Amino acid sequence: MTRKTGAKDALDRAARRREISLVVVGSIGLDDITTPRETRENLLGVVARLVDEGYQLPHFAAQLVRAVRNMLVAKLAGPAPHLLETSPEECQRMADLAAEFSEQNLMRFLDILLGLHQQMRHASEARFTLELGLLKLVEAERLVPLEE
């Protein structure tokens, strides 16, 4: 494999991981996409696919943290490339995705994901930890608000 082909493959894999993380984030709490049971099954399927394809689950969790953080920033400040450290197109995409969620839910998601990211740093079973964290996200909207 040439260096150019290897770099292109790495970029394709990174783009695919980013896309999967956005699909996961985008599917959380959207009643019109799927029922809660199907959402749970879909998320477990995403984790299985990540494991089958050899992805590093802690890295994937870090990408989820970044995606939700960017969605929250886009919700609060609009699609501002200097705050999101990404392209204007990606900023707009984050803003569009963030529009589907309340600020409170995005903060709740980010809190759950930051905890998940920390747990995964020390977990002996990263897959189980990731699955549980994603399941918490599915149920996050039913949890009490942060202020309570």
N, CA, C and O atoms as a GROMACS GRO file, in nm:
protein
  592
    1MET      N    1   0.085  -0.117   0.000
    1MET     CA    2   0.000   0.000   0.000
    1MET      C    3   0.089   0.123   0.000
    1MET      O    4   0.186   0.130   0.076
    2THR      N    5   0.059   0.219  -0.083
    2THR     CA    6   0.138   0.341  -0.089
    2THR      C    7   0.099   0.433   0.025
    2THR      O    8  -0.007   0.418   0.085
    3ARG      N    9   0.185   0.528   0.053
    3ARG     CA   10   0.160   0.625   0.159
    3ARG      C   11   0.032   0.704   0.128
    3ARG      O   12  -0.048   0.732   0.218
    4LYS      N   13   0.013   0.740   0.002
    4LYS     CA   14  -0.104   0.818  -0.039
    4LYS      C   15  -0.233   0.737  -0.017
    4LYS      O   16  -0.331   0.790   0.033
    5THR      N   17  -0.232   0.611  -0.055
    5THR     CA   18  -0.348   0.524  -0.036
    5THR      C   19  -0.375   0.503   0.112
    5THR      O   20  -0.490   0.506   0.156
    6GLY      N   21  -0.269   0.481   0.191
    6GLY     CA   22  -0.285   0.462   0.335
    6GLY      C   23  -0.343   0.585   0.402
    6GLY      O   24  -0.429   0.574   0.490
    7ALA      N   25  -0.298   0.703   0.361
    7ALA     CA   26  -0.350   0.827   0.418
    7ALA      C   27  -0.496   0.846   0.379
    7ALA      O   28  -0.577   0.890   0.461
    8LYS      N   29  -0.530   0.812   0.255
    8LYS     CA   30  -0.669   0.824   0.210
    8LYS      C   31  -0.758   0.728   0.288
    8LYS      O   32  -0.869   0.765   0.327
    9ASP      N   33  -0.711   0.606   0.310
    9ASP     CA   34  -0.788   0.509   0.389
    9ASP      C   35  -0.808   0.558   0.532
    9ASP      O   36  -0.917   0.543   0.588
   10ALA      N   37  -0.705   0.615   0.590
   10ALA     CA   38  -0.715   0.667   0.727
   10ALA      C   39  -0.816   0.781   0.733
   10ALA      O   40  -0.895   0.789   0.827
   11LEU      N   41  -0.813   0.869   0.633
   11LEU     CA   42  -0.910   0.978   0.629
   11LEU      C   43  -1.052   0.925   0.611
   11LEU      O   44  -1.146   0.974   0.673
   12ASP      N   45  -1.067   0.824   0.525
   12ASP     CA   46  -1.199   0.764   0.505
   12ASP      C   47  -1.250   0.700   0.634
   12ASP      O   48  -1.368   0.714   0.667
   13ARG      N   49  -1.163   0.632   0.707
   13ARG     CA   50  -1.204   0.571   0.834
   13ARG      C   51  -1.240   0.678   0.936
   13ARG      O   52  -1.338   0.663   1.009
   14ALA      N   53  -1.163   0.786   0.941
   14ALA     CA   54  -1.192   0.895   1.036
   14ALA      C   55  -1.326   0.960   1.001
   14ALA      O   56  -1.405   0.991   1.090
   15ALA      N   57  -1.350   0.982   0.873
   15ALA     CA   58  -1.478   1.041   0.831
   15ALA      C   59  -1.594   0.948   0.865
   15ALA      O   60  -1.701   0.993   0.905
   16ARG      N   61  -1.571   0.820   0.848
   16ARG     CA   62  -1.676   0.723   0.879
   16ARG      C   63  -1.706   0.719   1.028
   16ARG      O   64  -1.823   0.712   1.068
   17ARG      N   65  -1.601   0.724   1.111
   17ARG     CA   66  -1.622   0.727   1.257
   17ARG      C   67  -1.698   0.852   1.297
   17ARG      O   68  -1.788   0.848   1.381
   18ARG      N   69  -1.660   0.967   1.236
   18ARG     CA   70  -1.728   1.092   1.267
   18ARG      C   71  -1.874   1.083   1.226
   18ARG      O   72  -1.962   1.130   1.298
   19GLU      N   73  -1.900   1.024   1.111
   19GLU     CA   74  -2.038   1.009   1.064
   19GLU      C   75  -2.118   0.919   1.156
   19GLU      O   76  -2.233   0.948   1.187
   20ILE      N   77  -2.057   0.808   1.201
   20ILE     CA   78  -2.126   0.718   1.293
   20ILE      C   79  -2.159   0.791   1.422
   20ILE      O   80  -2.269   0.777   1.475
   21SER      N   81  -2.064   0.869   1.474
   21SER     CA   82  -2.090   0.941   1.599
   21SER      C   83  -2.204   1.040   1.580
   21SER      O   84  -2.286   1.057   1.671
   22LEU      N   85  -2.211   1.106   1.465
   22LEU     CA   86  -2.321   1.199   1.441
   22LEU      C   87  -2.454   1.127   1.426
   22LEU      O   88  -2.558   1.178   1.468
   23VAL      N   89  -2.452   1.009   1.366
   23VAL     CA   90  -2.574   0.929   1.356
   23VAL      C   91  -2.622   0.890   1.495
   23VAL      O   92  -2.742   0.897   1.524
   24VAL      N   93  -2.529   0.848   1.580
   24VAL     CA   94  -2.566   0.812   1.718
   24VAL      C   95  -2.625   0.934   1.788
   24VAL      O   96  -2.732   0.926   1.848
   25VAL      N   97  -2.555   1.046   1.781
   25VAL     CA   98  -2.603   1.168   1.846
   25VAL      C   99  -2.737   1.211   1.788
   25VAL      O  100  -2.827   1.251   1.861
   26GLY      N  101  -2.749   1.203   1.657
   26GLY     CA  102  -2.872   1.246   1.592
   26GLY      C  103  -2.991   1.157   1.621
   26GLY      O  104  -3.106   1.201   1.610
   27SER      N  105  -2.967   1.033   1.659
   27SER     CA  106  -3.078   0.942   1.684
   27SER      C  107  -3.126   0.944   1.828
   27SER      O  108  -3.228   0.884   1.861
   28ILE      N  109  -3.054   1.012   1.914
   28ILE     CA  110  -3.088   1.012   2.056
   28ILE      C  111  -3.205   1.106   2.081
   28ILE      O  112  -3.196   1.226   2.055
   29GLY      N  113  -3.313   1.050   2.130
   29GLY     CA  114  -3.425   1.132   2.174
   29GLY      C  115  -3.515   1.187   2.066
   29GLY      O  116  -3.602   1.268   2.095
   30LEU      N  117  -3.498   1.146   1.942
   30LEU     CA  118  -3.585   1.195   1.836
   30LEU      C  119  -3.699   1.095   1.816
   30LEU      O  120  -3.682   0.992   1.751
   31ASP      N  121  -3.814   1.128   1.871
   31ASP     CA  122  -3.928   1.036   1.870
   31ASP      C  123  -3.974   0.999   1.729
   31ASP      O  124  -4.024   0.889   1.707
   32ASP      N  125  -3.955   1.092   1.634
   32ASP     CA  126  -4.006   1.064   1.500
   32ASP      C  127  -3.916   0.971   1.420
   32ASP      O  128  -3.955   0.928   1.312
   33ILE      N  129  -3.798   0.938   1.470
   33ILE     CA  130  -3.709   0.849   1.396
   33ILE      C  131  -3.739   0.704   1.430
   33ILE      O  132  -3.746   0.619   1.340
   34THR      N  133  -3.756   0.675   1.556
   34THR     CA  134  -3.767   0.536   1.597
   34THR      C  135  -3.826   0.529   1.738
   34THR      O  136  -3.825   0.628   1.811
   35THR      N  137  -3.875   0.414   1.774
   35THR     CA  138  -3.926   0.396   1.910
   35THR      C  139  -3.808   0.377   2.005
   35THR      O  140  -3.699   0.342   1.961
   36PRO      N  141  -3.829   0.400   2.136
   36PRO     CA  142  -3.717   0.381   2.230
   36PRO      C  143  -3.656   0.242   2.223
   36PRO      O  144  -3.533   0.229   2.231
   37ARG      N  145  -3.736   0.138   2.208
   37ARG     CA  146  -3.681   0.003   2.201
   37ARG      C  147  -3.592  -0.012   2.078
   37ARG      O  148  -3.482  -0.067   2.087
   38GLU      N  149  -3.639   0.038   1.964
   38GLU     CA  150  -3.558   0.029   1.842
   38GLU      C  151  -3.431   0.113   1.856
   38GLU      O  152  -3.325   0.074   1.805
   39THR      N  153  -3.441   0.227   1.924
   39THR     CA  154  -3.323   0.310   1.944
   39THR      C  155  -3.218   0.234   2.023
   39THR      O  156  -3.100   0.236   1.988
   40ARG      N  157  -3.261   0.167   2.130
   40ARG     CA  158  -3.165   0.090   2.211
   40ARG      C  159  -3.101  -0.019   2.126
   40ARG      O  160  -2.980  -0.039   2.133
   41GLU      N  161  -3.180  -0.089   2.049
   41GLU     CA  162  -3.126  -0.195   1.964
   41GLU      C  163  -3.030  -0.138   1.860
   41GLU      O  164  -2.926  -0.197   1.833
   42ASN      N  165  -3.066  -0.023   1.802
   42ASN     CA  166  -2.979   0.039   1.702
   42ASN      C  167  -2.845   0.079   1.762
   42ASN      O  168  -2.740   0.059   1.701
   43LEU      N  169  -2.848   0.136   1.882
   43LEU     CA  170  -2.724   0.178   1.945
   43LEU      C  171  -2.635   0.059   1.979
   43LEU      O  172  -2.513   0.065   1.962
   44LEU      N  173  -2.696  -0.048   2.027
   44LEU     CA  174  -2.617  -0.169   2.053
   44LEU      C  175  -2.559  -0.224   1.923
   44LEU      O  176  -2.447  -0.276   1.922
   45GLY      N  177  -2.635  -0.212   1.816
   45GLY     CA  178  -2.584  -0.254   1.685
   45GLY      C  179  -2.468  -0.169   1.638
   45GLY      O  180  -2.374  -0.220   1.577
   46VAL      N  181  -2.473  -0.038   1.666
   46VAL     CA  182  -2.362   0.050   1.630
   46VAL      C  183  -2.236   0.008   1.704
   46VAL      O  184  -2.128   0.002   1.645
   47VAL      N  185  -2.249  -0.022   1.833
   47VAL     CA  186  -2.132  -0.064   1.911
   47VAL      C  187  -2.077  -0.196   1.855
   47VAL      O  188  -1.956  -0.211   1.841
   48ALA      N  189  -2.166  -0.289   1.824
   48ALA     CA  190  -2.120  -0.417   1.767
   48ALA      C  191  -2.046  -0.394   1.636
   48ALA      O  192  -1.943  -0.456   1.611
   49ARG      N  193  -2.098  -0.304   1.552
   49ARG     CA  194  -2.033  -0.275   1.424
   49ARG      C  195  -1.896  -0.211   1.447
   49ARG      O  196  -1.800  -0.244   1.377
   50LEU      N  197  -1.887  -0.120   1.542
   50LEU     CA  198  -1.759  -0.057   1.572
   50LEU      C  199  -1.656  -0.162   1.616
   50LEU      O  200  -1.541  -0.159   1.573
   51VAL      N  201  -1.700  -0.253   1.703
   51VAL     CA  202  -1.610  -0.360   1.750
   51VAL      C  203  -1.568  -0.448   1.633
   51VAL      O  204  -1.450  -0.479   1.618
   52ASP      N  205  -1.664  -0.489   1.550
   52ASP     CA  206  -1.635  -0.575   1.435
   52ASP      C  207  -1.536  -0.510   1.339
   52ASP      O  208  -1.454  -0.578   1.279
   53GLU      N  209  -1.546  -0.376   1.325
   53GLU     CA  210  -1.459  -0.306   1.230
   53GLU      C  211  -1.328  -0.260   1.294
   53GLU      O  212  -1.246  -0.195   1.230
   54GLY      N  213  -1.307  -0.295   1.421
   54GLY     CA  214  -1.179  -0.269   1.486
   54GLY      C  215  -1.158  -0.127   1.536
   54GLY      O  216  -1.044  -0.087   1.559
   55TYR      N  217  -1.263  -0.052   1.555
   55TYR     CA  218  -1.248   0.084   1.605
   55TYR      C  219  -1.208   0.084   1.752
   55TYR      O  220  -1.243  -0.008   1.826
   56GLN      N  221  -1.136   0.183   1.794
   56GLN     CA  222  -1.100   0.203   1.933
   56GLN      C  223  -1.218   0.271   2.002
   56GLN      O  224  -1.248   0.388   1.975
   57LEU      N  225  -1.286   0.200   2.090
   57LEU     CA  226  -1.408   0.252   2.152
   57LEU      C  227  -1.383   0.376   2.237
   57LEU      O  228  -1.466   0.467   2.234
   58PRO      N  229  -1.273   0.386   2.312
   58PRO     CA  230  -1.249   0.512   2.384
   58PRO      C  231  -1.236   0.632   2.290
   58PRO      O  232  -1.282   0.742   2.323
   59HIS      N  233  -1.175   0.612   2.175
   59HIS     CA  234  -1.162   0.720   2.078
   59HIS      C  235  -1.300   0.759   2.024
   59HIS      O  236  -1.330   0.877   2.007
   60PHE      N  237  -1.384   0.660   1.999
   60PHE     CA  238  -1.520   0.687   1.953
   60PHE      C  239  -1.596   0.767   2.058
   60PHE      O  240  -1.668   0.862   2.024
   61ALA      N  241  -1.582   0.730   2.185
   61ALA     CA  242  -1.649   0.805   2.293
   61ALA      C  243  -1.600   0.949   2.296
   61ALA      O  244  -1.678   1.041   2.317
   62ALA      N  245  -1.470   0.969   2.274
   62ALA     CA  246  -1.416   1.105   2.271
   62ALA      C  247  -1.476   1.184   2.155
   62ALA      O  248  -1.502   1.303   2.168
   63GLN      N  249  -1.498   1.118   2.042
   63GLN     CA  250  -1.560   1.185   1.928
   63GLN      C  251  -1.705   1.223   1.959
   63GLN      O  252  -1.752   1.328   1.916
   64LEU      N  253  -1.774   1.138   2.033
   64LEU     CA  254  -1.910   1.171   2.072
   64LEU      C  255  -1.912   1.294   2.164
   64LEU      O  256  -1.997   1.382   2.149
   65VAL      N  257  -1.819   1.298   2.258
   65VAL     CA  258  -1.808   1.415   2.346
   65VAL      C  259  -1.789   1.540   2.262
   65VAL      O  260  -1.857   1.640   2.283
   66ARG      N  261  -1.697   1.534   2.169
   66ARG     CA  262  -1.669   1.650   2.084
   66ARG      C  263  -1.790   1.689   2.000
   66ARG      O  264  -1.820   1.808   1.986
   67ALA      N  265  -1.860   1.591   1.945
   67ALA     CA  266  -1.977   1.621   1.862
   67ALA      C  267  -2.086   1.689   1.944
   67ALA      O  268  -2.145   1.787   1.899
   68VAL      N  269  -2.114   1.638   2.064
   68VAL     CA  270  -2.218   1.698   2.146
   68VAL      C  271  -2.174   1.835   2.197
   68VAL      O  272  -2.255   1.927   2.206
   69ARG      N  273  -2.047   1.848   2.232
   69ARG     CA  274  -1.994   1.980   2.272
   69ARG      C  275  -2.013   2.080   2.158
   69ARG      O  276  -2.058   2.193   2.181
   70ASN      N  277  -1.980   2.040   2.037
   70ASN     CA  278  -1.996   2.129   1.923
   70ASN      C  279  -2.143   2.162   1.897
   70ASN      O  280  -2.176   2.275   1.860
   71MET      N  281  -2.230   2.065   1.917
   71MET     CA  282  -2.373   2.093   1.902
   71MET      C  283  -2.420   2.195   2.006
   71MET      O  284  -2.497   2.285   1.973
   72LEU      N  285  -2.374   2.181   2.129
   72LEU     CA  286  -2.411   2.274   2.235
   72LEU      C  287  -2.359   2.414   2.204
   72LEU      O  288  -2.433   2.512   2.217
   73VAL      N  289  -2.235   2.424   2.163
   73VAL     CA  290  -2.178   2.554   2.127
   73VAL      C  291  -2.256   2.615   2.010
   73VAL      O  292  -2.286   2.734   2.011
   74ALA      N  293  -2.288   2.534   1.910
   74ALA     CA  294  -2.364   2.584   1.795
   74ALA      C  295  -2.504   2.629   1.839
   74ALA      O  296  -2.556   2.728   1.787
   75LYS      N  297  -2.563   2.559   1.933
   75LYS     CA  298  -2.695   2.597   1.985
   75LYS      C  299  -2.686   2.731   2.058
   75LYS      O  300  -2.774   2.815   2.044
   76LEU      N  301  -2.580   2.750   2.136
   76LEU     CA  302  -2.565   2.870   2.216
   76LEU      C  303  -2.516   2.990   2.136
   76LEU      O  304  -2.562   3.102   2.157
   77ALA      N  305  -2.422   2.967   2.045
   77ALA     CA  306  -2.355   3.078   1.977
   77ALA      C  307  -2.379   3.081   1.826
   77ALA      O  308  -2.328   3.170   1.758
   78GLY      N  309  -2.454   2.985   1.774
   78GLY     CA  310  -2.472   2.977   1.630
   78GLY      C  311  -2.352   2.908   1.566
   78GLY      O  312  -2.255   2.874   1.634
   79PRO      N  313  -2.361   2.887   1.435
   79PRO     CA  314  -2.252   2.815   1.366
   79PRO      C  315  -2.128   2.903   1.349
   79PRO      O  316  -2.104   2.960   1.243
   80ALA      N  317  -2.048   2.911   1.456
   80ALA     CA  318  -1.929   2.997   1.459
   80ALA      C  319  -1.803   2.911   1.443
   80ALA      O  320  -1.761   2.844   1.537
   81PRO      N  321  -1.742   2.913   1.322
   81PRO     CA  322  -1.624   2.829   1.297
   81PRO      C  323  -1.510   2.851   1.397
   81PRO      O  324  -1.440   2.755   1.430
   82HIS      N  325  -1.490   2.973   1.445
   82HIS     CA  326  -1.380   2.998   1.537
   82HIS      C  327  -1.404   2.934   1.674
   82HIS      O  328  -1.308   2.908   1.746
   83LEU      N  329  -1.529   2.910   1.710
   83LEU     CA  330  -1.559   2.843   1.837
   83LEU      C  331  -1.561   2.691   1.824
   83LEU      O  332  -1.532   2.620   1.920
   84LEU      N  333  -1.595   2.643   1.706
   84LEU     CA  334  -1.605   2.499   1.685
   84LEU      C  335  -1.478   2.440   1.626
   84LEU      O  336  -1.463   2.318   1.621
   85GLU      N  337  -1.386   2.523   1.581
   85GLU     CA  338  -1.261   2.479   1.521
   85GLU      C  339  -1.285   2.378   1.409
   85GLU      O  340  -1.225   2.270   1.405
   86THR      N  341  -1.376   2.415   1.319
   86THR     CA  342  -1.409   2.329   1.207
   86THR      C  343  -1.453   2.414   1.089
   86THR      O  344  -1.460   2.537   1.100
   87SER      N  345  -1.482   2.351   0.978
   87SER     CA  346  -1.520   2.424   0.857
   87SER      C  347  -1.658   2.488   0.873
   87SER      O  348  -1.738   2.444   0.955
   88PRO      N  349  -1.686   2.592   0.796
   88PRO     CA  350  -1.820   2.654   0.801
   88PRO      C  351  -1.932   2.554   0.768
   88PRO      O  352  -2.040   2.562   0.826
   89GLU      N  353  -1.906   2.462   0.676
   89GLU     CA  354  -2.008   2.362   0.641
   89GLU      C  355  -2.038   2.271   0.759
   89GLU      O  356  -2.154   2.241   0.787
   90GLU      N  357  -1.932   2.226   0.829
   90GLU     CA  358  -1.949   2.140   0.945
   90GLU      C  359  -2.018   2.217   1.058
   90GLU      O  360  -2.099   2.160   1.132
   91CYS      N  361  -1.985   2.345   1.072
   91CYS     CA  362  -2.051   2.428   1.174
   91CYS      C  363  -2.200   2.436   1.148
   91CYS      O  364  -2.281   2.423   1.240
   92GLN      N  365  -2.237   2.456   1.024
   92GLN     CA  366  -2.379   2.463   0.990
   92GLN      C  367  -2.447   2.329   1.015
   92GLN      O  368  -2.560   2.324   1.062
   93ARG      N  369  -2.378   2.223   0.984
   93ARG     CA  370  -2.432   2.089   1.008
   93ARG      C  371  -2.456   2.066   1.157
   93ARG      O  372  -2.558   2.010   1.197
   94MET      N  373  -2.361   2.110   1.240
   94MET     CA  374  -2.377   2.099   1.385
   94MET      C  375  -2.496   2.182   1.432
   94MET      O  376  -2.574   2.137   1.515
   95ALA      N  377  -2.510   2.303   1.378
   95ALA     CA  378  -2.621   2.390   1.417
   95ALA      C  379  -2.754   2.327   1.377
   95ALA      O  380  -2.851   2.333   1.454
   96ASP      N  381  -2.761   2.268   1.258
   96ASP     CA  382  -2.884   2.204   1.213
   96ASP      C  383  -2.919   2.085   1.302
   96ASP      O  384  -3.035   2.066   1.338
   97LEU      N  385  -2.819   2.006   1.338
   97LEU     CA  386  -2.843   1.892   1.425
   97LEU      C  387  -2.881   1.938   1.566
   97LEU      O  388  -2.969   1.880   1.629
   98ALA      N  389  -2.815   2.043   1.615
   98ALA     CA  390  -2.844   2.096   1.748
   98ALA      C  391  -2.986   2.152   1.757
   98ALA      O  392  -3.045   2.152   1.866
   99ALA      N  393  -3.040   2.197   1.647
   99ALA     CA  394  -3.175   2.252   1.648
   99ALA      C  395  -3.280   2.149   1.690
   99ALA      O  396  -3.390   2.185   1.731
  100GLU      N  397  -3.246   2.022   1.679
  100GLU     CA  398  -3.338   1.915   1.715
  100GLU      C  399  -3.347   1.893   1.867
  100GLU      O  400  -3.433   1.819   1.914
  101PHE      N  401  -3.257   1.957   1.943
  101PHE     CA  402  -3.248   1.933   2.087
  101PHE      C  403  -3.258   2.064   2.164
  101PHE      O  404  -3.226   2.170   2.111
  102SER      N  405  -3.302   2.056   2.288
  102SER     CA  406  -3.302   2.173   2.375
  102SER      C  407  -3.161   2.190   2.432
  102SER      O  408  -3.081   2.096   2.434
  103GLU      N  409  -3.131   2.312   2.478
  103GLU     CA  410  -3.002   2.336   2.543
  103GLU      C  411  -2.986   2.243   2.663
  103GLU      O  412  -2.878   2.188   2.687
  104GLN      N  413  -3.093   2.228   2.737
  104GLN     CA  414  -3.089   2.144   2.857
  104GLN      C  415  -3.054   2.000   2.822
  104GLN      O  416  -2.972   1.938   2.891
  105ASN      N  417  -3.115   1.946   2.716
  105ASN     CA  418  -3.084   1.809   2.677
  105ASN      C  419  -2.941   1.797   2.627
  105ASN      O  420  -2.874   1.697   2.656
  106LEU      N  421  -2.893   1.895   2.553
  106LEU     CA  422  -2.754   1.889   2.508
  106LEU      C  423  -2.657   1.892   2.625
  106LEU      O  424  -2.557   1.822   2.626
  107MET      N  425  -2.688   1.975   2.726
  107MET     CA  426  -2.603   1.977   2.846
  107MET      C  427  -2.608   1.844   2.918
  107MET      O  428  -2.507   1.796   2.968
  108ARG      N  429  -2.725   1.784   2.924
  108ARG     CA  430  -2.740   1.653   2.989
  108ARG      C  431  -2.661   1.548   2.911
  108ARG      O  432  -2.590   1.467   2.971
  109PHE      N  433  -2.673   1.549   2.778
  109PHE     CA  434  -2.599   1.453   2.695
  109PHE      C  435  -2.449   1.469   2.716
  109PHE      O  436  -2.377   1.371   2.731
  110LEU      N  437  -2.403   1.595   2.718
  110LEU     CA  438  -2.260   1.620   2.734
  110LEU      C  439  -2.212   1.572   2.871
  110LEU      O  440  -2.104   1.515   2.882
  111ASP      N  441  -2.291   1.595   2.974
  111ASP     CA  442  -2.256   1.549   3.108
  111ASP      C  443  -2.243   1.396   3.111
  111ASP      O  444  -2.147   1.343   3.168
  112ILE      N  445  -2.338   1.328   3.052
  112ILE     CA  446  -2.334   1.181   3.047
  112ILE      C  447  -2.212   1.133   2.969
  112ILE      O  448  -2.142   1.041   3.011
  113LEU      N  449  -2.186   1.196   2.855
  113LEU     CA  450  -2.074   1.154   2.772
  113LEU      C  451  -1.939   1.183   2.836
  113LEU      O  452  -1.845   1.104   2.822
  114LEU      N  453  -1.928   1.294   2.907
  114LEU     CA  454  -1.802   1.322   2.977
  114LEU      C  455  -1.777   1.217   3.085
  114LEU      O  456  -1.663   1.174   3.104
  115GLY      N  457  -1.882   1.178   3.154
  115GLY     CA  458  -1.869   1.070   3.253
  115GLY      C  459  -1.831   0.939   3.187
  115GLY      O  460  -1.746   0.866   3.237
  116LEU      N  461  -1.894   0.911   3.074
  116LEU     CA  462  -1.863   0.789   2.999
  116LEU      C  463  -1.717   0.790   2.953
  116LEU      O  464  -1.647   0.689   2.966
  117HIS      N  465  -1.674   0.902   2.901
  117HIS     CA  466  -1.535   0.914   2.853
  117HIS      C  467  -1.438   0.887   2.968
  117HIS      O  468  -1.340   0.816   2.950
  118GLN      N  469  -1.465   0.943   3.084
  118GLN     CA  470  -1.379   0.921   3.201
  118GLN      C  471  -1.380   0.774   3.243
  118GLN      O  472  -1.276   0.717   3.273
  119GLN      N  473  -1.498   0.712   3.245
  119GLN     CA  474  -1.508   0.571   3.283
  119GLN      C  475  -1.434   0.481   3.187
  119GLN      O  476  -1.372   0.383   3.228
  120MET      N  477  -1.439   0.514   3.059
  120MET     CA  478  -1.376   0.429   2.958
  120MET      C  479  -1.224   0.432   2.968
  120MET      O  480  -1.157   0.338   2.923
  121ARG      N  481  -1.169   0.537   3.026
  121ARG     CA  482  -1.024   0.545   3.042
  121ARG      C  483  -0.971   0.436   3.135
  121ARG      O  484  -0.854   0.398   3.128
  122HIS      N  485  -1.059   0.387   3.224
  122HIS     CA  486  -1.017   0.290   3.324
  122HIS      C  487  -1.093   0.158   3.314
  122HIS      O  488  -1.075   0.070   3.398
  123ALA      N  489  -1.175   0.144   3.214
  123ALA     CA  490  -1.260   0.025   3.204
  123ALA      C  491  -1.182  -0.094   3.147
  123ALA      O  492  -1.104  -0.080   3.054
  124SER      N  493  -1.206  -0.210   3.206
  124SER     CA  494  -1.146  -0.330   3.151
  124SER      C  495  -1.231  -0.384   3.036
  124SER      O  496  -1.182  -0.458   2.951
  125GLU      N  497  -1.357  -0.347   3.033
  125GLU     CA  498  -1.449  -0.386   2.925
  125GLU      C  499  -1.508  -0.262   2.860
  125GLU      O  500  -1.619  -0.219   2.894
  126ALA      N  501  -1.433  -0.204   2.768
  126ALA     CA  502  -1.475  -0.078   2.704
  126ALA      C  503  -1.610  -0.094   2.633
  126ALA      O  504  -1.691  -0.001   2.633
  127ARG      N  505  -1.633  -0.209   2.574
  127ARG     CA  506  -1.759  -0.229   2.502
  127ARG      C  507  -1.879  -0.218   2.596
  127ARG      O  508  -1.977  -0.150   2.565
  128PHE      N  509  -1.872  -0.285   2.711
  128PHE     CA  510  -1.983  -0.282   2.806
  128PHE      C  511  -2.005  -0.141   2.858
  128PHE      O  512  -2.119  -0.096   2.873
  129THR      N  513  -1.896  -0.072   2.885
  129THR     CA  514  -1.905   0.065   2.936
  129THR      C  515  -1.969   0.156   2.832
  129THR      O  516  -2.054   0.238   2.866
  130LEU      N  517  -1.928   0.143   2.707
  130LEU     CA  518  -1.985   0.224   2.600
  130LEU      C  519  -2.132   0.193   2.580
  130LEU      O  520  -2.214   0.284   2.566
  131GLU      N  521  -2.167   0.066   2.580
  131GLU     CA  522  -2.308   0.028   2.564
  131GLU      C  523  -2.393   0.091   2.674
  131GLU      O  524  -2.499   0.147   2.646
  132LEU      N  525  -2.349   0.081   2.797
  132LEU     CA  526  -2.425   0.137   2.909
  132LEU      C  527  -2.436   0.288   2.895
  132LEU      O  528  -2.544   0.344   2.918
  133GLY      N  529  -2.328   0.354   2.859
  133GLY     CA  530  -2.332   0.499   2.841
  133GLY      C  531  -2.428   0.542   2.732
  133GLY      O  532  -2.501   0.639   2.749
  134LEU      N  533  -2.430   0.470   2.621
  134LEU     CA  534  -2.522   0.504   2.512
  134LEU      C  535  -2.666   0.476   2.552
  134LEU      O  536  -2.757   0.551   2.515
  135LEU      N  537  -2.687   0.372   2.628
  135LEU     CA  538  -2.823   0.344   2.677
  135LEU      C  539  -2.870   0.454   2.772
  135LEU      O  540  -2.988   0.490   2.773
  136LYS      N  541  -2.779   0.508   2.852
  136LYS     CA  542  -2.814   0.621   2.939
  136LYS      C  543  -2.855   0.742   2.855
  136LYS      O  544  -2.946   0.815   2.892
  137LEU      N  545  -2.789   0.761   2.742
  137LEU     CA  546  -2.825   0.872   2.655
  137LEU      C  547  -2.966   0.857   2.600
  137LEU      O  548  -3.041   0.954   2.589
  138VAL      N  549  -3.002   0.735   2.566
  138VAL     CA  550  -3.137   0.710   2.513
  138VAL      C  551  -3.242   0.750   2.616
  138VAL      O  552  -3.347   0.803   2.582
  139GLU      N  553  -3.212   0.723   2.741
  139GLU     CA  554  -3.307   0.751   2.849
  139GLU      C  555  -3.290   0.891   2.908
  139GLU      O  556  -3.367   0.928   2.998
  140ALA      N  557  -3.194   0.968   2.862
  140ALA     CA  558  -3.159   1.095   2.924
  140ALA      C  559  -3.275   1.194   2.928
  140ALA      O  560  -3.289   1.267   3.025
  141GLU      N  561  -3.356   1.196   2.825
  141GLU     CA  562  -3.466   1.293   2.823
  141GLU      C  563  -3.570   1.264   2.931
  141GLU      O  564  -3.644   1.353   2.971
  142ARG      N  565  -3.576   1.140   2.977
  142ARG     CA  566  -3.671   1.104   3.080
  142ARG      C  567  -3.619   1.136   3.220
  142ARG      O  568  -3.695   1.134   3.317
  143LEU      N  569  -3.489   1.165   3.230
  143LEU     CA  570  -3.430   1.195   3.360
  143LEU      C  571  -3.471   1.335   3.406
  143LEU      O  572  -3.514   1.416   3.324
  144VAL      N  573  -3.458   1.362   3.534
  144VAL     CA  574  -3.496   1.493   3.586
  144VAL      C  575  -3.403   1.598   3.531
  144VAL      O  576  -3.288   1.569   3.499
  145PRO      N  577  -3.451   1.723   3.519
  145PRO     CA  578  -3.363   1.830   3.472
  145PRO      C  579  -3.242   1.849   3.563
  145PRO      O  580  -3.246   1.812   3.680
  146LEU      N  581  -3.133   1.907   3.508
  146LEU     CA  582  -3.010   1.924   3.582
  146LEU      C  583  -3.028   2.007   3.708
  146LEU      O  584  -2.965   1.979   3.810
  147GLU      N  585  -3.114   2.110   3.704
  147GLU     CA  586  -3.133   2.197   3.819
  147GLU      C  587  -3.198   2.125   3.936
  147GLU      O  588  -3.177   2.164   4.050
  148GLU      N  589  -3.274   2.021   3.910
  148GLU     CA  590  -3.343   1.950   4.015
  148GLU      C  591  -3.250   1.850   4.074
  148GLU      O  592  -3.287   1.778   4.166
   0.00000   0.00000   0.00000
